Amino acid sequence: MIDRKRLENAVAVLRAMGARRVVLFGSAARSLEQARDVDLAVEGIPLNRILDADLAVHEALNYPSDLVSREESPGFYDLATREGVVLYEQG
């Protein structure tokens, strides 16, 4: 089961790295209790920091995770965010 506090920490890590938007998608967006992993779509993190962001999210969650970047994969990002849950969006 995914700990909500850890999810909040992962979002905070992404914000600190420059994220302007973070969206939870996939099985965790439907049910945190039954998800096998955490899928996050992120916008705003520079491409040269995506791998660092992915590792930092994995460490913050201590749970299997995948990070999709709009800057790296705009088509997949758009698909992922259609049915996702926005966890953070810069106003």
PDB file of N, CA, C and O in Angstrom, chain B, residues numbered from 101:
ATOM      1  N   MET B 101       0.843  -1.183   0.000  1.00  0.00           N
ATOM      2  CA  MET B 101       0.000   0.000   0.000  1.00  0.00           C
ATOM      3  C   MET B 101       0.888   1.246   0.000  1.00  0.00           C
ATOM      4  O   MET B 101       1.955   1.268   0.612  1.00  0.00           O
ATOM      5  N   ILE B 102       0.426   2.266  -0.691  1.00  0.00           N
ATOM      6  CA  ILE B 102       1.181   3.502  -0.815  1.00  0.00           C
ATOM      7  C   ILE B 102       0.828   4.456   0.325  1.00  0.00           C
ATOM      8  O   ILE B 102      -0.343   4.726   0.592  1.00  0.00           O
ATOM      9  N   ASP B 103       1.834   4.941   0.966  1.00  0.00           N
ATOM     10  CA  ASP B 103       1.682   5.875   2.072  1.00  0.00           C
ATOM     11  C   ASP B 103       1.463   7.281   1.501  1.00  0.00           C
ATOM     12  O   ASP B 103       2.289   7.778   0.736  1.00  0.00           O
ATOM     13  N   ARG B 104       0.352   7.918   1.873  1.00  0.00           N
ATOM     14  CA  ARG B 104       0.024   9.261   1.356  1.00  0.00           C
ATOM     15  C   ARG B 104       1.081  10.301   1.721  1.00  0.00           C
ATOM     16  O   ARG B 104       1.365  11.202   0.932  1.00  0.00           O
ATOM     17  N   LYS B 105       1.655  10.182   2.898  1.00  0.00           N
ATOM     18  CA  LYS B 105       2.689  11.122   3.323  1.00  0.00           C
ATOM     19  C   LYS B 105       3.908  11.014   2.413  1.00  0.00           C
ATOM     20  O   LYS B 105       4.503  12.026   2.042  1.00  0.00           O
ATOM     21  N   ARG B 106       4.272   9.804   2.061  1.00  0.00           N
ATOM     22  CA  ARG B 106       5.405   9.611   1.146  1.00  0.00           C
ATOM     23  C   ARG B 106       5.086  10.178  -0.234  1.00  0.00           C
ATOM     24  O   ARG B 106       5.961  10.725  -0.905  1.00  0.00           O
ATOM     25  N   LEU B 107       3.845  10.045  -0.647  1.00  0.00           N
ATOM     26  CA  LEU B 107       3.431  10.618  -1.929  1.00  0.00           C
ATOM     27  C   LEU B 107       3.561  12.143  -1.889  1.00  0.00           C
ATOM     28  O   LEU B 107       4.032  12.755  -2.849  1.00  0.00           O
ATOM     29  N   GLU B 108       3.149  12.745  -0.794  1.00  0.00           N
ATOM     30  CA  GLU B 108       3.303  14.199  -0.619  1.00  0.00           C
ATOM     31  C   GLU B 108       4.778  14.589  -0.638  1.00  0.00           C
ATOM     32  O   GLU B 108       5.140  15.620  -1.204  1.00  0.00           O
ATOM     33  N   ASN B 109       5.623  13.777  -0.027  1.00  0.00           N
ATOM     34  CA  ASN B 109       7.062  14.042  -0.022  1.00  0.00           C
ATOM     35  C   ASN B 109       7.638  13.962  -1.433  1.00  0.00           C
ATOM     36  O   ASN B 109       8.491  14.767  -1.808  1.00  0.00           O
ATOM     37  N   ALA B 110       7.168  12.991  -2.210  1.00  0.00           N
ATOM     38  CA  ALA B 110       7.635  12.862  -3.592  1.00  0.00           C
ATOM     39  C   ALA B 110       7.250  14.098  -4.403  1.00  0.00           C
ATOM     40  O   ALA B 110       8.049  14.591  -5.199  1.00  0.00           O
ATOM     41  N   VAL B 111       6.043  14.593  -4.205  1.00  0.00           N
ATOM     42  CA  VAL B 111       5.604  15.810  -4.905  1.00  0.00           C
ATOM     43  C   VAL B 111       6.473  16.991  -4.476  1.00  0.00           C
ATOM     44  O   VAL B 111       6.847  17.813  -5.313  1.00  0.00           O
ATOM     45  N   ALA B 112       6.795  17.088  -3.201  1.00  0.00           N
ATOM     46  CA  ALA B 112       7.651  18.174  -2.705  1.00  0.00           C
ATOM     47  C   ALA B 112       9.043  18.101  -3.339  1.00  0.00           C
ATOM     48  O   ALA B 112       9.629  19.130  -3.676  1.00  0.00           O
ATOM     49  N   VAL B 113       9.558  16.907  -3.497  1.00  0.00           N
ATOM     50  CA  VAL B 113      10.865  16.717  -4.140  1.00  0.00           C
ATOM     51  C   VAL B 113      10.804  17.211  -5.580  1.00  0.00           C
ATOM     52  O   VAL B 113      11.707  17.908  -6.043  1.00  0.00           O
ATOM     53  N   LEU B 114       9.741  16.850  -6.283  1.00  0.00           N
ATOM     54  CA  LEU B 114       9.603  17.274  -7.677  1.00  0.00           C
ATOM     55  C   LEU B 114       9.448  18.787  -7.790  1.00  0.00           C
ATOM     56  O   LEU B 114      10.003  19.405  -8.698  1.00  0.00           O
ATOM     57  N   ARG B 115       8.703  19.373  -6.881  1.00  0.00           N
ATOM     58  CA  ARG B 115       8.556  20.835  -6.868  1.00  0.00           C
ATOM     59  C   ARG B 115       9.909  21.505  -6.660  1.00  0.00           C
ATOM     60  O   ARG B 115      10.228  22.491  -7.326  1.00  0.00           O
ATOM     61  N   ALA B 116      10.693  20.976  -5.749  1.00  0.00           N
ATOM     62  CA  ALA B 116      12.018  21.543  -5.477  1.00  0.00           C
ATOM     63  C   ALA B 116      12.937  21.444  -6.687  1.00  0.00           C
ATOM     64  O   ALA B 116      13.876  22.228  -6.824  1.00  0.00           O
ATOM     65  N   MET B 117      12.669  20.486  -7.560  1.00  0.00           N
ATOM     66  CA  MET B 117      13.477  20.310  -8.762  1.00  0.00           C
ATOM     67  C   MET B 117      12.933  21.116  -9.940  1.00  0.00           C
ATOM     68  O   MET B 117      13.490  21.064 -11.036  1.00  0.00           O
ATOM     69  N   GLY B 118      11.855  21.856  -9.719  1.00  0.00           N
ATOM     70  CA  GLY B 118      11.341  22.734 -10.766  1.00  0.00           C
ATOM     71  C   GLY B 118      10.013  22.347 -11.375  1.00  0.00           C
ATOM     72  O   GLY B 118       9.561  22.996 -12.318  1.00  0.00           O
ATOM     73  N   ALA B 119       9.376  21.309 -10.864  1.00  0.00           N
ATOM     74  CA  ALA B 119       8.102  20.875 -11.443  1.00  0.00           C
ATOM     75  C   ALA B 119       7.042  21.969 -11.331  1.00  0.00           C
ATOM     76  O   ALA B 119       6.861  22.580 -10.278  1.00  0.00           O
ATOM     77  N   ARG B 120       6.353  22.197 -12.439  1.00  0.00           N
ATOM     78  CA  ARG B 120       5.232  23.136 -12.455  1.00  0.00           C
ATOM     79  C   ARG B 120       3.901  22.400 -12.350  1.00  0.00           C
ATOM     80  O   ARG B 120       2.869  22.993 -12.035  1.00  0.00           O
ATOM     81  N   ARG B 121       3.944  21.094 -12.619  1.00  0.00           N
ATOM     82  CA  ARG B 121       2.729  20.284 -12.555  1.00  0.00           C
ATOM     83  C   ARG B 121       3.123  18.838 -12.286  1.00  0.00           C
ATOM     84  O   ARG B 121       4.075  18.324 -12.873  1.00  0.00           O
ATOM     85  N   VAL B 122       2.380  18.184 -11.391  1.00  0.00           N
ATOM     86  CA  VAL B 122       2.594  16.770 -11.081  1.00  0.00           C
ATOM     87  C   VAL B 122       1.234  16.086 -11.101  1.00  0.00           C
ATOM     88  O   VAL B 122       0.298  16.521 -10.430  1.00  0.00           O
ATOM     89  N   VAL B 123       1.135  15.007 -11.882  1.00  0.00           N
ATOM     90  CA  VAL B 123      -0.126  14.291 -12.051  1.00  0.00           C
ATOM     91  C   VAL B 123       0.082  12.814 -11.733  1.00  0.00           C
ATOM     92  O   VAL B 123       0.995  12.176 -12.258  1.00  0.00           O
ATOM     93  N   LEU B 124      -0.765  12.289 -10.880  1.00  0.00           N
ATOM     94  CA  LEU B 124      -0.783  10.862 -10.560  1.00  0.00           C
ATOM     95  C   LEU B 124      -1.667  10.174 -11.592  1.00  0.00           C
ATOM     96  O   LEU B 124      -2.792  10.610 -11.835  1.00  0.00           O
ATOM     97  N   PHE B 125      -1.164   9.096 -12.203  1.00  0.00           N
ATOM     98  CA  PHE B 125      -1.979   8.375 -13.180  1.00  0.00           C
ATOM     99  C   PHE B 125      -1.801   6.877 -12.998  1.00  0.00           C
ATOM    100  O   PHE B 125      -1.020   6.430 -12.157  1.00  0.00           O
ATOM    101  N   GLY B 126      -2.520   6.118 -13.781  1.00  0.00           N
ATOM    102  CA  GLY B 126      -2.422   4.668 -13.699  1.00  0.00           C
ATOM    103  C   GLY B 126      -3.192   4.113 -12.514  1.00  0.00           C
ATOM    104  O   GLY B 126      -4.133   4.736 -12.021  1.00  0.00           O
ATOM    105  N   SER B 127      -2.784   2.938 -12.062  1.00  0.00           N
ATOM    106  CA  SER B 127      -3.524   2.236 -11.010  1.00  0.00           C
ATOM    107  C   SER B 127      -3.577   3.024  -9.704  1.00  0.00           C
ATOM    108  O   SER B 127      -4.575   2.951  -8.986  1.00  0.00           O
ATOM    109  N   ALA B 128      -2.527   3.774  -9.384  1.00  0.00           N
ATOM    110  CA  ALA B 128      -2.518   4.545  -8.134  1.00  0.00           C
ATOM    111  C   ALA B 128      -3.540   5.677  -8.164  1.00  0.00           C
ATOM    112  O   ALA B 128      -4.052   6.073  -7.117  1.00  0.00           O
ATOM    113  N   ALA B 129      -3.843   6.202  -9.349  1.00  0.00           N
ATOM    114  CA  ALA B 129      -4.857   7.260  -9.458  1.00  0.00           C
ATOM    115  C   ALA B 129      -6.249   6.699  -9.183  1.00  0.00           C
ATOM    116  O   ALA B 129      -7.140   7.416  -8.728  1.00  0.00           O
ATOM    117  N   ARG B 130      -6.421   5.420  -9.462  1.00  0.00           N
ATOM    118  CA  ARG B 130      -7.721   4.779  -9.217  1.00  0.00           C
ATOM    119  C   ARG B 130      -7.853   4.284  -7.778  1.00  0.00           C
ATOM    120  O   ARG B 130      -8.927   4.361  -7.181  1.00  0.00           O
ATOM    121  N   SER B 131      -6.737   3.770  -7.222  1.00  0.00           N
ATOM    122  CA  SER B 131      -6.786   3.245  -5.859  1.00  0.00           C
ATOM    123  C   SER B 131      -5.374   3.144  -5.297  1.00  0.00           C
ATOM    124  O   SER B 131      -4.597   2.280  -5.706  1.00  0.00           O
ATOM    125  N   LEU B 132      -5.046   4.018  -4.369  1.00  0.00           N
ATOM    126  CA  LEU B 132      -3.725   3.949  -3.734  1.00  0.00           C
ATOM    127  C   LEU B 132      -3.551   2.641  -2.972  1.00  0.00           C
ATOM    128  O   LEU B 132      -2.449   2.097  -2.899  1.00  0.00           O
ATOM    129  N   GLU B 133      -4.631   2.147  -2.413  1.00  0.00           N
ATOM    130  CA  GLU B 133      -4.567   0.938  -1.598  1.00  0.00           C
ATOM    131  C   GLU B 133      -4.245  -0.304  -2.417  1.00  0.00           C
ATOM    132  O   GLU B 133      -3.642  -1.242  -1.894  1.00  0.00           O
ATOM    133  N   GLN B 134      -4.632  -0.332  -3.682  1.00  0.00           N
ATOM    134  CA  GLN B 134      -4.443  -1.533  -4.497  1.00  0.00           C
ATOM    135  C   GLN B 134      -3.361  -1.394  -5.563  1.00  0.00           C
ATOM    136  O   GLN B 134      -3.081  -2.355  -6.279  1.00  0.00           O
ATOM    137  N   ALA B 135      -2.753  -0.227  -5.682  1.00  0.00           N
ATOM    138  CA  ALA B 135      -1.751   0.006  -6.719  1.00  0.00           C
ATOM    139  C   ALA B 135      -0.473  -0.775  -6.450  1.00  0.00           C
ATOM    140  O   ALA B 135      -0.038  -0.912  -5.306  1.00  0.00           O
ATOM    141  N   ARG B 136       0.113  -1.279  -7.513  1.00  0.00           N
ATOM    142  CA  ARG B 136       1.380  -1.995  -7.405  1.00  0.00           C
ATOM    143  C   ARG B 136       2.571  -1.067  -7.571  1.00  0.00           C
ATOM    144  O   ARG B 136       3.691  -1.396  -7.179  1.00  0.00           O
ATOM    145  N   ASP B 137       2.315   0.106  -8.163  1.00  0.00           N
ATOM    146  CA  ASP B 137       3.362   1.095  -8.329  1.00  0.00           C
ATOM    147  C   ASP B 137       2.731   2.480  -8.399  1.00  0.00           C
ATOM    148  O   ASP B 137       1.508   2.622  -8.411  1.00  0.00           O
ATOM    149  N   VAL B 138       3.576   3.485  -8.444  1.00  0.00           N
ATOM    150  CA  VAL B 138       3.117   4.869  -8.526  1.00  0.00           C
ATOM    151  C   VAL B 138       3.613   5.448  -9.844  1.00  0.00           C
ATOM    152  O   VAL B 138       4.815   5.477 -10.109  1.00  0.00           O
ATOM    153  N   ASP B 139       2.683   5.903 -10.658  1.00  0.00           N
ATOM    154  CA  ASP B 139       3.014   6.526 -11.931  1.00  0.00           C
ATOM    155  C   ASP B 139       2.752   8.021 -11.808  1.00  0.00           C
ATOM    156  O   ASP B 139       1.643   8.445 -11.482  1.00  0.00           O
ATOM    157  N   LEU B 140       3.790   8.814 -12.073  1.00  0.00           N
ATOM    158  CA  LEU B 140       3.668  10.263 -11.991  1.00  0.00           C
ATOM    159  C   LEU B 140       4.082  10.887 -13.315  1.00  0.00           C
ATOM    160  O   LEU B 140       5.089  10.501 -13.910  1.00  0.00           O
ATOM    161  N   ALA B 141       3.297  11.851 -13.765  1.00  0.00           N
ATOM    162  CA  ALA B 141       3.642  12.653 -14.935  1.00  0.00           C
ATOM    163  C   ALA B 141       4.038  14.025 -14.414  1.00  0.00           C
ATOM    164  O   ALA B 141       3.368  14.590 -13.550  1.00  0.00           O
ATOM    165  N   VAL B 142       5.120  14.548 -14.941  1.00  0.00           N
ATOM    166  CA  VAL B 142       5.655  15.815 -14.432  1.00  0.00           C
ATOM    167  C   VAL B 142       5.965  16.758 -15.589  1.00  0.00           C
ATOM    168  O   VAL B 142       6.378  16.337 -16.669  1.00  0.00           O
ATOM    169  N   GLU B 143       5.755  18.033 -15.329  1.00  0.00           N
ATOM    170  CA  GLU B 143       6.071  19.082 -16.305  1.00  0.00           C
ATOM    171  C   GLU B 143       6.963  20.114 -15.625  1.00  0.00           C
ATOM    172  O   GLU B 143       6.710  20.513 -14.488  1.00  0.00           O
ATOM    173  N   GLY B 144       8.001  20.539 -16.326  1.00  0.00           N
ATOM    174  CA  GLY B 144       8.817  21.641 -15.844  1.00  0.00           C
ATOM    175  C   GLY B 144      10.218  21.291 -15.391  1.00  0.00           C
ATOM    176  O   GLY B 144      11.047  22.186 -15.224  1.00  0.00           O
ATOM    177  N   ILE B 145      10.503  20.035 -15.190  1.00  0.00           N
ATOM    178  CA  ILE B 145      11.851  19.654 -14.761  1.00  0.00           C
ATOM    179  C   ILE B 145      12.750  19.588 -15.996  1.00  0.00           C
ATOM    180  O   ILE B 145      12.402  18.933 -16.978  1.00  0.00           O
ATOM    181  N   PRO B 146      13.892  20.256 -15.955  1.00  0.00           N
ATOM    182  CA  PRO B 146      14.793  20.228 -17.111  1.00  0.00           C
ATOM    183  C   PRO B 146      15.202  18.796 -17.476  1.00  0.00           C
ATOM    184  O   PRO B 146      15.363  17.940 -16.607  1.00  0.00           O
ATOM    185  N   LEU B 147      15.364  18.563 -18.755  1.00  0.00           N
ATOM    186  CA  LEU B 147      15.716  17.219 -19.224  1.00  0.00           C
ATOM    187  C   LEU B 147      16.967  16.664 -18.558  1.00  0.00           C
ATOM    188  O   LEU B 147      17.049  15.463 -18.303  1.00  0.00           O
ATOM    189  N   ASN B 148      17.931  17.512 -18.276  1.00  0.00           N
ATOM    190  CA  ASN B 148      19.171  17.014 -17.671  1.00  0.00           C
ATOM    191  C   ASN B 148      19.002  16.635 -16.203  1.00  0.00           C
ATOM    192  O   ASN B 148      19.954  16.172 -15.575  1.00  0.00           O
ATOM    193  N   ARG B 149      17.800  16.825 -15.645  1.00  0.00           N
ATOM    194  CA  ARG B 149      17.552  16.463 -14.244  1.00  0.00           C
ATOM    195  C   ARG B 149      16.495  15.361 -14.083  1.00  0.00           C
ATOM    196  O   ARG B 149      16.158  14.984 -12.960  1.00  0.00           O
ATOM    197  N   ILE B 150      15.982  14.852 -15.190  1.00  0.00           N
ATOM    198  CA  ILE B 150      14.910  13.848 -15.142  1.00  0.00           C
ATOM    199  C   ILE B 150      15.363  12.574 -14.432  1.00  0.00           C
ATOM    200  O   ILE B 150      14.630  12.041 -13.599  1.00  0.00           O
ATOM    201  N   LEU B 151      16.543  12.084 -14.744  1.00  0.00           N
ATOM    202  CA  LEU B 151      17.007  10.856 -14.086  1.00  0.00           C
ATOM    203  C   LEU B 151      17.184  11.076 -12.587  1.00  0.00           C
ATOM    204  O   LEU B 151      16.855  10.201 -11.786  1.00  0.00           O
ATOM    205  N   ASP B 152      17.701  12.242 -12.208  1.00  0.00           N
ATOM    206  CA  ASP B 152      17.825  12.571 -10.784  1.00  0.00           C
ATOM    207  C   ASP B 152      16.446  12.624 -10.128  1.00  0.00           C
ATOM    208  O   ASP B 152      16.260  12.142  -9.011  1.00  0.00           O
ATOM    209  N   ALA B 153      15.483  13.216 -10.836  1.00  0.00           N
ATOM    210  CA  ALA B 153      14.114  13.320 -10.315  1.00  0.00           C
ATOM    211  C   ALA B 153      13.499  11.934 -10.143  1.00  0.00           C
ATOM    212  O   ALA B 153      12.848  11.658  -9.135  1.00  0.00           O
ATOM    213  N   ASP B 154      13.707  11.075 -11.121  1.00  0.00           N
ATOM    214  CA  ASP B 154      13.168   9.722 -11.059  1.00  0.00           C
ATOM    215  C   ASP B 154      13.725   8.976  -9.846  1.00  0.00           C
ATOM    216  O   ASP B 154      12.980   8.312  -9.125  1.00  0.00           O
ATOM    217  N   LEU B 155      15.007   9.085  -9.628  1.00  0.00           N
ATOM    218  CA  LEU B 155      15.646   8.433  -8.479  1.00  0.00           C
ATOM    219  C   LEU B 155      15.142   9.038  -7.165  1.00  0.00           C
ATOM    220  O   LEU B 155      14.862   8.310  -6.213  1.00  0.00           O
ATOM    221  N   ALA B 156      15.029  10.358  -7.115  1.00  0.00           N
ATOM    222  CA  ALA B 156      14.568  11.026  -5.892  1.00  0.00           C
ATOM    223  C   ALA B 156      13.133  10.631  -5.548  1.00  0.00           C
ATOM    224  O   ALA B 156      12.807  10.456  -4.373  1.00  0.00           O
ATOM    225  N   VAL B 157      12.283  10.491  -6.547  1.00  0.00           N
ATOM    226  CA  VAL B 157      10.902  10.053  -6.314  1.00  0.00           C
ATOM    227  C   VAL B 157      10.887   8.633  -5.777  1.00  0.00           C
ATOM    228  O   VAL B 157      10.164   8.334  -4.826  1.00  0.00           O
ATOM    229  N   HIS B 158      11.668   7.770  -6.370  1.00  0.00           N
ATOM    230  CA  HIS B 158      11.730   6.379  -5.913  1.00  0.00           C
ATOM    231  C   HIS B 158      12.186   6.313  -4.452  1.00  0.00           C
ATOM    232  O   HIS B 158      11.643   5.542  -3.661  1.00  0.00           O
ATOM    233  N   GLU B 159      13.177   7.121  -4.105  1.00  0.00           N
ATOM    234  CA  GLU B 159      13.657   7.136  -2.721  1.00  0.00           C
ATOM    235  C   GLU B 159      12.618   7.725  -1.769  1.00  0.00           C
ATOM    236  O   GLU B 159      12.456   7.237  -0.650  1.00  0.00           O
ATOM    237  N   ALA B 160      11.915   8.769  -2.204  1.00  0.00           N
ATOM    238  CA  ALA B 160      10.899   9.398  -1.344  1.00  0.00           C
ATOM    239  C   ALA B 160       9.730   8.453  -1.094  1.00  0.00           C
ATOM    240  O   ALA B 160       9.162   8.434  -0.003  1.00  0.00           O
ATOM    241  N   LEU B 161       9.376   7.675  -2.103  1.00  0.00           N
ATOM    242  CA  LEU B 161       8.230   6.774  -1.981  1.00  0.00           C
ATOM    243  C   LEU B 161       8.596   5.456  -1.308  1.00  0.00           C
ATOM    244  O   LEU B 161       7.782   4.870  -0.594  1.00  0.00           O
ATOM    245  N   ASN B 162       9.823   4.993  -1.538  1.00  0.00           N
ATOM    246  CA  ASN B 162      10.222   3.667  -1.094  1.00  0.00           C
ATOM    247  C   ASN B 162       9.216   2.635  -1.605  1.00  0.00           C
ATOM    248  O   ASN B 162       8.781   1.738  -0.882  1.00  0.00           O
ATOM    249  N   TYR B 163       8.869   2.802  -2.877  1.00  0.00           N
ATOM    250  CA  TYR B 163       7.846   1.990  -3.531  1.00  0.00           C
ATOM    251  C   TYR B 163       8.139   2.041  -5.023  1.00  0.00           C
ATOM    252  O   TYR B 163       8.658   3.052  -5.496  1.00  0.00           O
ATOM    253  N   PRO B 164       7.830   0.994  -5.787  1.00  0.00           N
ATOM    254  CA  PRO B 164       8.072   1.055  -7.233  1.00  0.00           C
ATOM    255  C   PRO B 164       7.379   2.268  -7.859  1.00  0.00           C
ATOM    256  O   PRO B 164       6.228   2.573  -7.545  1.00  0.00           O
ATOM    257  N   SER B 165       8.095   2.945  -8.743  1.00  0.00           N
ATOM    258  CA  SER B 165       7.534   4.148  -9.355  1.00  0.00           C
ATOM    259  C   SER B 165       8.062   4.353 -10.772  1.00  0.00           C
ATOM    260  O   SER B 165       9.113   3.841 -11.157  1.00  0.00           O
ATOM    261  N   ASP B 166       7.289   5.121 -11.526  1.00  0.00           N
ATOM    262  CA  ASP B 166       7.681   5.531 -12.875  1.00  0.00           C
ATOM    263  C   ASP B 166       7.396   7.009 -13.012  1.00  0.00           C
ATOM    264  O   ASP B 166       6.374   7.502 -12.535  1.00  0.00           O
ATOM    265  N   LEU B 167       8.305   7.716 -13.668  1.00  0.00           N
ATOM    266  CA  LEU B 167       8.160   9.145 -13.872  1.00  0.00           C
ATOM    267  C   LEU B 167       8.141   9.424 -15.365  1.00  0.00           C
ATOM    268  O   LEU B 167       9.034   8.994 -16.096  1.00  0.00           O
ATOM    269  N   VAL B 168       7.121  10.146 -15.814  1.00  0.00           N
ATOM    270  CA  VAL B 168       6.988  10.537 -17.212  1.00  0.00           C
ATOM    271  C   VAL B 168       7.127  12.047 -17.280  1.00  0.00           C
ATOM    272  O   VAL B 168       6.448  12.779 -16.559  1.00  0.00           O
ATOM    273  N   SER B 169       8.007  12.500 -18.145  1.00  0.00           N
ATOM    274  CA  SER B 169       8.261  13.929 -18.287  1.00  0.00           C
ATOM    275  C   SER B 169       7.625  14.470 -19.562  1.00  0.00           C
ATOM    276  O   SER B 169       7.770  13.883 -20.634  1.00  0.00           O
ATOM    277  N   ARG B 170       6.927  15.584 -19.441  1.00  0.00           N
ATOM    278  CA  ARG B 170       6.352  16.225 -20.624  1.00  0.00           C
ATOM    279  C   ARG B 170       7.461  16.647 -21.585  1.00  0.00           C
ATOM    280  O   ARG B 170       7.313  16.537 -22.802  1.00  0.00           O
ATOM    281  N   GLU B 171       8.559  17.126 -21.036  1.00  0.00           N
ATOM    282  CA  GLU B 171       9.662  17.592 -21.867  1.00  0.00           C
ATOM    283  C   GLU B 171      10.325  16.456 -22.636  1.00  0.00           C
ATOM    284  O   GLU B 171      10.854  16.661 -23.728  1.00  0.00           O
ATOM    285  N   GLU B 172      10.293  15.271 -22.067  1.00  0.00           N
ATOM    286  CA  GLU B 172      10.935  14.114 -22.689  1.00  0.00           C
ATOM    287  C   GLU B 172       9.981  13.347 -23.608  1.00  0.00           C
ATOM    288  O   GLU B 172      10.386  12.891 -24.677  1.00  0.00           O
ATOM    289  N   SER B 173       8.726  13.204 -23.202  1.00  0.00           N
ATOM    290  CA  SER B 173       7.739  12.414 -23.947  1.00  0.00           C
ATOM    291  C   SER B 173       6.390  13.135 -23.959  1.00  0.00           C
ATOM    292  O   SER B 173       5.469  12.720 -23.256  1.00  0.00           O
ATOM    293  N   PRO B 174       6.259  14.208 -24.744  1.00  0.00           N
ATOM    294  CA  PRO B 174       5.029  15.004 -24.696  1.00  0.00           C
ATOM    295  C   PRO B 174       3.760  14.217 -25.043  1.00  0.00           C
ATOM    296  O   PRO B 174       2.711  14.449 -24.442  1.00  0.00           O
ATOM    297  N   GLY B 175       3.841  13.308 -25.986  1.00  0.00           N
ATOM    298  CA  GLY B 175       2.661  12.523 -26.356  1.00  0.00           C
ATOM    299  C   GLY B 175       2.198  11.618 -25.232  1.00  0.00           C
ATOM    300  O   GLY B 175       1.005  11.550 -24.937  1.00  0.00           O
ATOM    301  N   PHE B 176       3.138  10.920 -24.601  1.00  0.00           N
ATOM    302  CA  PHE B 176       2.787  10.034 -23.495  1.00  0.00           C
ATOM    303  C   PHE B 176       2.310  10.838 -22.290  1.00  0.00           C
ATOM    304  O   PHE B 176       1.383  10.432 -21.590  1.00  0.00           O
ATOM    305  N   TYR B 177       2.950  11.981 -22.055  1.00  0.00           N
ATOM    306  CA  TYR B 177       2.535  12.858 -20.962  1.00  0.00           C
ATOM    307  C   TYR B 177       1.072  13.270 -21.147  1.00  0.00           C
ATOM    308  O   TYR B 177       0.278  13.196 -20.210  1.00  0.00           O
ATOM    309  N   ASP B 178       0.727  13.699 -22.351  1.00  0.00           N
ATOM    310  CA  ASP B 178      -0.655  14.118 -22.620  1.00  0.00           C
ATOM    311  C   ASP B 178      -1.631  12.972 -22.383  1.00  0.00           C
ATOM    312  O   ASP B 178      -2.698  13.173 -21.802  1.00  0.00           O
ATOM    313  N   LEU B 179      -1.274  11.785 -22.827  1.00  0.00           N
ATOM    314  CA  LEU B 179      -2.116  10.606 -22.618  1.00  0.00           C
ATOM    315  C   LEU B 179      -2.254  10.299 -21.127  1.00  0.00           C
ATOM    316  O   LEU B 179      -3.357  10.024 -20.654  1.00  0.00           O
ATOM    317  N   ALA B 180      -1.171  10.342 -20.402  1.00  0.00           N
ATOM    318  CA  ALA B 180      -1.174  10.018 -18.966  1.00  0.00           C
ATOM    319  C   ALA B 180      -2.005  11.014 -18.167  1.00  0.00           C
ATOM    320  O   ALA B 180      -2.663  10.635 -17.198  1.00  0.00           O
ATOM    321  N   THR B 181      -1.979  12.270 -18.560  1.00  0.00           N
ATOM    322  CA  THR B 181      -2.658  13.295 -17.772  1.00  0.00           C
ATOM    323  C   THR B 181      -4.142  13.428 -18.089  1.00  0.00           C
ATOM    324  O   THR B 181      -4.862  14.120 -17.370  1.00  0.00           O
ATOM    325  N   ARG B 182      -4.602  12.793 -19.130  1.00  0.00           N
ATOM    326  CA  ARG B 182      -6.035  12.880 -19.472  1.00  0.00           C
ATOM    327  C   ARG B 182      -6.936  12.342 -18.371  1.00  0.00           C
ATOM    328  O   ARG B 182      -7.986  12.916 -18.079  1.00  0.00           O
ATOM    329  N   GLU B 183      -6.522  11.246 -17.767  1.00  0.00           N
ATOM    330  CA  GLU B 183      -7.349  10.627 -16.732  1.00  0.00           C
ATOM    331  C   GLU B 183      -6.672  10.640 -15.370  1.00  0.00           C
ATOM    332  O   GLU B 183      -7.119   9.971 -14.439  1.00  0.00           O
ATOM    333  N   GLY B 184      -5.602  11.395 -15.261  1.00  0.00           N
ATOM    334  CA  GLY B 184      -4.857  11.438 -14.009  1.00  0.00           C
ATOM    335  C   GLY B 184      -5.465  12.411 -13.003  1.00  0.00           C
ATOM    336  O   GLY B 184      -6.436  13.116 -13.276  1.00  0.00           O
ATOM    337  N   VAL B 185      -4.850  12.410 -11.844  1.00  0.00           N
ATOM    338  CA  VAL B 185      -5.267  13.267 -10.733  1.00  0.00           C
ATOM    339  C   VAL B 185      -4.138  14.267 -10.500  1.00  0.00           C
ATOM    340  O   VAL B 185      -3.006  13.876 -10.215  1.00  0.00           O
ATOM    341  N   VAL B 186      -4.447  15.550 -10.620  1.00  0.00           N
ATOM    342  CA  VAL B 186      -3.427  16.579 -10.405  1.00  0.00           C
ATOM    343  C   VAL B 186      -3.110  16.662  -8.908  1.00  0.00           C
ATOM    344  O   VAL B 186      -3.983  16.916  -8.077  1.00  0.00           O
ATOM    345  N   LEU B 187      -1.827  16.439  -8.597  1.00  0.00           N
ATOM    346  CA  LEU B 187      -1.368  16.531  -7.209  1.00  0.00           C
ATOM    347  C   LEU B 187      -0.795  17.899  -6.910  1.00  0.00           C
ATOM    348  O   LEU B 187      -0.819  18.364  -5.771  1.00  0.00           O
ATOM    349  N   TYR B 188      -0.274  18.546  -7.956  1.00  0.00           N
ATOM    350  CA  TYR B 188       0.285  19.881  -7.799  1.00  0.00           C
ATOM    351  C   TYR B 188       0.234  20.586  -9.141  1.00  0.00           C
ATOM    352  O   TYR B 188       0.511  19.999 -10.187  1.00  0.00           O
ATOM    353  N   GLU B 189      -0.127  21.854  -9.086  1.00  0.00           N
ATOM    354  CA  GLU B 189      -0.077  22.676 -10.291  1.00  0.00           C
ATOM    355  C   GLU B 189       0.260  24.093  -9.864  1.00  0.00           C
ATOM    356  O   GLU B 189      -0.408  24.688  -9.019  1.00  0.00           O
ATOM    357  N   GLN B 190       1.305  24.610 -10.466  1.00  0.00           N
ATOM    358  CA  GLN B 190       1.732  25.967 -10.131  1.00  0.00           C
ATOM    359  C   GLN B 190       0.672  26.955 -10.609  1.00  0.00           C
ATOM    360  O   GLN B 190       0.210  26.902 -11.749  1.00  0.00           O
ATOM    361  N   GLY B 191       0.305  27.849  -9.708  1.00  0.00           N
ATOM    362  CA  GLY B 191      -0.743  28.806 -10.011  1.00  0.00           C
ATOM    363  C   GLY B 191      -0.263  29.949 -10.778  1.00  0.00           C
ATOM    364  O   GLY B 191      -1.043  30.843 -11.107  1.00  0.00           O
TER     365      GLY B 191
END
